[in-house]
Structures are given as C-alpha cells and as structure tokens.
C-alpha cells in the first residue's frame, strides 16, 4: 500500500524530539534580563505569571472549543494545540513581583527581570567513582 500524501505533509516536530511550544530567547538589556517567549495563538488573558521562592513560572492555557461544525467535518490532521503548557525560570530569591515587567505582542511574551546584585561564587563539585 502506498503512503497517503497527507501522512506527513507538514512534518511532525515531536518525531524529532523537539517542541515548538514556548521557545525562549534570553538577552541582556542594560541591567536586566529579557525573556522573549513564543506563545502564539494564546490570548493575553490566558497567560499567567507566578513568582514563588525565586522561580518564575509562565503558564499558557487554551480550552478546546467544540463547535457543532466539528462533528460534521472529518479532519485528516489537527495540529493546533489546545491545553496547557508552562516553563519555569530561576530568577533569584531577591526578585519580587513588583520588579518583573511583562508585555505581550504578536504572539511573543516579553518579560523583563532585573539582574540581582548577589552573585554566587563558582563551586566545583567532585565526581566520585
């Protein structure tokens, strides 16, 4: 039997072990870290930021909306993501929620976090046999 032309038309990122959900770039701007996180397709109201014990968690959620039309149509492939995804970043225990600024535009969530003045010294950990 020949494979259908629809079997892998768009490719499947999960077959390669990669995820396209919430890819993040981290850059330094002045005395701040700026995290640019891809969250396309989510409304700003469905994105939540929480800070707890120095960890910033970004959560985006979208509920699947069942339309009457969905029952009438037969899908060959569905690639739109519905559900919940999150990423957690350590920003330091000296950071408060007032220190963090965020904006969302064109599917990119930009979070600005100030650099902390406290820097831990580098430690080497020995590996035993």
N, C-alpha and C positions, 0 to 999 in steps of 0.2 A: 504494500500500500504506500503510495506517495504521500509525503507530508503535506498538510494543508498550507496554503500561502499565509494563513492567519496564525499559524502556530507560534511564530516568534517574530512577528513583523517589527515590533518596537524594541526587541531585546528585553532582557529581564535583569535589572541591576542586582537582584538578590541571588541570581545564579553565580555572579562574580564575587559574592561576598561583600559587596558594597551597599551602603544605604544612602539614598539621596535625601533622607529626612533630617532636617536641622543641621545641615553642614554649617560650620562656623569658621570665620576668619577672626583672628585676634591681632590687633595692631596697637601700637603705642602712639598716642597723640598728646603732646605736652607732658603733663604729669598724670595721664590717665591711660587706662587700657580701654579699648573699644572693641566690643564683640559684635560682629555682624553675623546674624544668624538667619539662614534661609528658612522661612516658614510661609511659602506661597500657598494661597488658597484658604488661609485662615483669616477670619475677621479679628480685628484688634480685641474685641470683647471676649474672644475665645482663647486668648493668650494670657497666661498668668505667670508672674514672677514672685518667687518666695525666697526670703533670706533667713537661714537658720544655722547658727553656730559656724558662721564663716562660709557656708555653702549657698550659692545662688542657684536655684532650680528654675528652669524655664519650661513651662508645660503648655502645649497647644492641643486643643481637643476640638473635634468636629463630629457631630452626630450624623449618621446616615439618614437621609430623608427619603422615606419610601413614598413614591408617587404612584398613583393609580396607573400611570403610563408604564411604570417599570414592570408591572405584571403582564402588560400586553406585548412588550418587546422582548426579544431574545438577544442577549448580549453575547458576542463572540469573545470579548475580552474586556475586563474592567481594570483600569489602572489608577483610578482616583482613590486617594487614601481617605478613609474615614476611621476615626478612632482617636487615640491619644498618644502623644509622643512627648518625651521630655529629655533634657540634658541638664547636667549639674556641673557647676564650675566652682572651684575653691577660690574665693576672693579675699579671704583673710578675716580673722575674727575682729579686727579693729574697724571694719566697714559696717556702717549702719544703713538702713533702708533709705534714709534721707540723703546719703552720699551717692546713691545709684540713680542715674537718669536713663530713661528709655524712650525711644520713639519707633514708630512702625510706618514704613512707607514702601509701596511697590513690592510687598512680599518679603521685605528684609526688616528684621527687628535689630535695631542698633542699641546696644547697652553700653553706657559709659560708667566705668568704675575707677575711682582714684587709686593710684599706686599708694601702697601703705609705706610709711617711713620705716617700719620694723622689717629688717631683713634677717632671716635666719642664716647662721653660718653654715657652710657646706660641711657635711659629715660623710665620711667614707665608712661603709659597712662591709665588714669582712665576710667572706663566704666560706663556710666550713665544709670539710669533706663529708 
